[in-house]
Amino acid sequence: MHIYAPENFMDRQVSVPIELPFVPQKGDYLFVPEELILKLEEKAKSELEIARRYAPKWFYRKSFDVQLPAEENLPDLSFADAQTVHAVAYHANSDIIHVEITD
């Protein structure tokens, strides 16, 4: 599972494996366990350059309009609102499916 980033489709650096009972479609709501959202946030905050891919869309509080976040903006990055399937990508000859979610 991935989080929508306008300039980085299906960001492999910010992804976690997830098992689902079905293949969701674009527009479906997907309620992701908080621990997975926190893992995604940790990966995005692991490097400033990675976190900047998610600005300003996923930055809240005092950082909601920051176009180029700095280290002090990282605590304001949150994927808590991500619950709508933005895209689904399939691998040929594989059971692997990538799901990208947005708010």
NUDO-207454 format. One line per field, with one value per residue (C-alpha): residue number from 0; x, y, z; residue in one letter. Coordinates in steps of 0.05 Angstrom, whole numbers, padded with zeros to 5 digits. Each point is the difference from the previous one (the first is absolute). Example, Ala and Ser with C-alpha at 12.3 -4.5 7.8 and 13.67 -1.06 7.14 Angstrom:
2
i = 0_1
xx = 00246_00027
yy = -00090_00069
zz = 00156_-00013
aa = A_S
END
This chain:
103
i = 0_1_2_3_4_5_6_7_8_9_10_11_12_13_14_15_16_17_18_19_20_21_22_23_24_25_26_27_28_29_30_31_32_33_34_35_36_37_38_39_40_41_42_43_44_45_46_47_48_49_50_51_52_53_54_55_56_57_58_59_60_61_62_63_64_65_66_67_68_69_70_71_72_73_74_75_76_77_78_79_80_81_82_83_84_85_86_87_88_89_90_91_92_93_94_95_96_97_98_99_100_101_102
xx = 00000_00024_-00021_-00017_00056_-00012_00070_00015_-00050_00000_00060_00039_00038_-00065_-00039_-00021_-00027_-00073_-00047_-00070_-00060_-00012_00032_-00025_-00018_00012_-00047_-00010_00010_00055_00006_00073_00021_00034_00065_00008_-00014_00053_00050_-00013_00010_00066_00025_-00019_00033_00064_00031_-00017_00002_-00051_-00046_00003_-00035_-00062_-00001_-00044_-00056_00015_00026_-00047_-00001_00051_00030_-00063_00025_00074_00023_00071_-00001_00059_00017_-00045_-00060_00007_-00045_-00056_00001_-00059_-00035_-00057_-00051_00021_-00058_-00022_00031_00033_00030_00010_00058_00009_00064_-00005_00008_-00001_-00047_00030_-00047_00018_-00052_00009_-00045_-00016_-00047
yy = 00000_00070_00072_00047_00048_00045_-00007_-00072_-00054_-00060_00024_-00063_00033_00015_-00065_-00057_-00069_-00011_-00059_00013_-00046_00031_00046_00070_00046_00074_00039_-00056_00017_-00040_00007_-00015_-00020_00057_-00040_-00004_00074_00014_-00045_00039_00066_-00025_-00018_00067_00036_-00042_00050_00072_-00010_-00056_00042_00057_-00043_00003_00076_00037_-00050_-00043_00055_00027_00049_00056_-00033_-00006_00050_-00015_-00017_-00021_-00030_00003_-00048_00040_-00014_-00076_-00009_00031_-00053_-00047_-00052_-00009_00025_-00049_-00048_00006_-00044_00046_-00054_-00075_-00030_-00073_-00039_-00047_-00074_00016_00003_00067_00059_00072_00045_00075_00038_00073_00043
zz = 00000_-00017_00016_-00057_-00018_-00060_-00029_00020_-00022_00047_00040_00017_00057_00036_-00004_00044_-00015_00014_-00008_-00023_-00011_-00068_-00052_00013_-00057_-00010_00044_00052_00073_00033_00075_00015_00070_00038_00008_-00075_-00009_00053_-00037_-00064_00037_00030_-00069_-00028_00058_-00004_-00049_-00013_-00075_00005_00044_-00049_-00052_00044_00009_00007_-00007_00061_00047_00052_00058_-00007_-00062_-00042_-00053_00001_-00070_00018_00071_00046_00058_00048_-00045_00003_00062_-00040_-00055_00008_-00043_00050_-00051_-00054_-00013_-00072_-00054_-00051_-00045_-00007_-00039_-00018_-00015_-00059_00018_00074_00060_00020_-00004_00019_00031_00007_00048_00010_00041
aa = M_H_I_Y_A_P_E_N_F_M_D_R_Q_V_S_V_P_I_E_L_P_F_V_P_Q_K_G_D_Y_L_F_V_P_E_E_L_I_L_K_L_E_E_K_A_K_S_E_L_E_I_A_R_R_Y_A_P_K_W_F_Y_R_K_S_F_D_V_Q_L_P_A_E_E_N_L_P_D_L_S_F_A_D_A_Q_T_V_H_A_V_A_Y_H_A_N_S_D_I_I_H_V_E_I_T_D
END
